[in-house]
Structures are given as C-alpha cells and as structure tokens.
Amino acid sequence: MNRIVVHAGTHKTGTTTLQIMLGRWDGNSPHPELHVPWSGRYPSPGVAGHHNLAWQLNGDPRFRPENGTLDDLAAEVASRQAPLAVISSEDLEYLHTRPEALERMATTFRAIGYEPHIVLYVRSREEYAQSLYAELVKHGLSSAFADFMNEVRQSGVFTFAQNWAFRFRYAVLIERFEDAFGPQNVVVRPYEAGADNLALERDFVSTIFGAAAGASLALPGIGRANPSLDLLGVLNALHANLPNRGSGVPDAFALAADVLESDERDVLSLKFAPFDESDRAAFRTSFTGDDEILRRRYGIEALDSNAAIPGRAASLQKRVMLAAEERWNLRSAVRDT
C-alpha cells in the first residue's frame, strides 16, 4: 500500500523549517516517489504548510474551502498515485482533542489506498513552554508568565483561543494519535533546539525515506525559520495586548529600565528564557511520569533541557517578568480561552 506521512508538529519544533524544505521540493523532489500535495495548504509562497486542512478538521475560523479540504487533498493524492505523499502542519497537533477528526483523516486516506503514518517531534518541556509563551503573545496572550507556567504544570495542557490546545503530557498526545492510526503508524522523534541547521532536516528525511536516504540526500540547510522573540519583543507584545494600557502604565522599555541596572539591560536582547534552575527543576518534576512513558514506549531517553541563556541572565529576565506581572496587573488580564 502507498504511504502518506502526516507531520503533525508539535509546535516550536522546527515545523516551519521543514515546511520550507517541503516547499522547495515542489516539482524538484530529491526523491522520485515523493508528492507534496497542494490541496489544504495555507497560501504562503515557498512554504508547504497544510494548515488549511488542520483548520478545517479543528473547526478553526481561519479555514477557507477554496484553499482545499480533506476531500480535495485525498482526490489530489489519489490522482497522482505517488508511492509516498507528505503533508505537514503543526496545527494538526490540536486534533488530540478531536478523536473523531483523527479517525476521519485516517479513514479518508485509507479509502484511497494510502496508509497514514504520523510523525511527531517533541522537545524539552521547559524550552517548549518558554518558546510557546513567546509565540502566543504575538497572537494576543496577556496572561502573566507565572500563571501560564502554573497552568501548564498543573493541568498538562494550555488552551488558547478556544481550540488551540497545547498538550505538555506528550504521552497523552501520542496515545490519541495511536488510537486513530495505530501504534505501529506513529513515530515520535526528539527535537534538539541547539542542533546544527541540517540536523532536523536530515532526521526528518531519514524518518520518512529511511536512514540511507537521510545520509545521502542533499539538503537545503534552511536553519531556524521562526526564531523566538527576545525579552524586549515579548514585553512589547504583552504591552500591546493589555486591556488597561494607557496613562500611568509604563511601556516595555520604561518598565525594564526601571527594574534593571544599565549594565544588566543586555538581557533585553537575549532570547526569552526566564527560567532559573529552581524553575527548571520544579517543571521537570511535574512531568517525571510522562518522561518515563516516553523512555519506555518510544525510546526517548532524555529531551534536551540545556538552559537557553546563562543562569544570571535568566534570573534577570525572571525579575523583569515578575515586575511586568505586578505593574501591568497581568494576573487580572483577560486571556482568550
């Protein structure tokens, strides 16, 4: 049976990089058996992200039928009859809350003679949480960082904009996909944030084509396509999201300048990573059981959890975020859930 690989994220694991790589393969595939469908993509030049498909299945208002539905994508794949098709969208991750949508996707692909195989990347939860917070403030999040982290630790999931559900208990996420597609059809890979530019591309190619292809194919070396904001970028976005900003509310730089000494302000231009070691240890403890499942079932011994910035810089960033929480009244800020 032919195969269709469904790359479903997770978020902040180099998905945009892989989608740019897939986009560069349009009409110029390094492998003669590969087809990257056009149907279901979000229309972004050079990026093969099948977000419209994910939005359809998740009931997202951004879905546009003219950009291709699940049935359109299946018809395109069936007409091409390539031995291997690949689709990619990190927003497919959200479907862990919609088992009926996962079942529908599996049934649709099998009906055209394609066996679906899921590829999921997971990363250190400490790094994921910090990176995700920096991403969500760009989409309107106005919660305090401490509140965000507490919700993640306590519930294992963070839901934003009603149907964006980010699952930090990876074993639960994986099991939902296994229920729909079969455990034998789900591959879980560790994402290493600090690896060289080619590492993720080669790992993905090896996963879908086999180790020999991963070692031999020429890869574009795209690098990081959607880097996280620095501290000042996060503060500026948070300030813009405040429902109560106005007179008497300091802007991002004024707040930081009041909290930091002049020789400490270089942390504003560093990647947003306000976790000190005590935070990291507490966060890891919350997911010990989940890590054991990843090790036992999927062979993932440890997820890269190296500090993104030096410890002193992380402590300074934490000080600034605590000040923002207090002076911008973030604990009472409205979060769109």
Secondary structure, 3 states (H helix, E strand, C coil): CEEEEEECCCCCCCHHHHHHHHHHCCCCCCCCCEECCCCCCCCCCCCCCCHHHHHHHHCCCCCCHHHCCHHHHHHHHHHHCCCEEEEECHHHHHHHHCHHHHHHHHHHHHHCCEEEEEEEEECCHHHHHHHHHHHHHHHCCCCCHHHHHHHHHHHCEEEECCCEEEECCHHHHHHHHHHHHCHHHEEEEECCCCCCHHHHHHHHHHHHHCHHHHHHCCCCCCCCCCCCCEHHHHHHHHHHHCCCCCCCCCCHHHHHHHHCCHHHHHHHHCECCCCCHHHHHHHHHHCHHHHHHHHHHHCCCCCCCCCCCCHHHHHHHHHHHHHHHHHCCHHHCCCCC
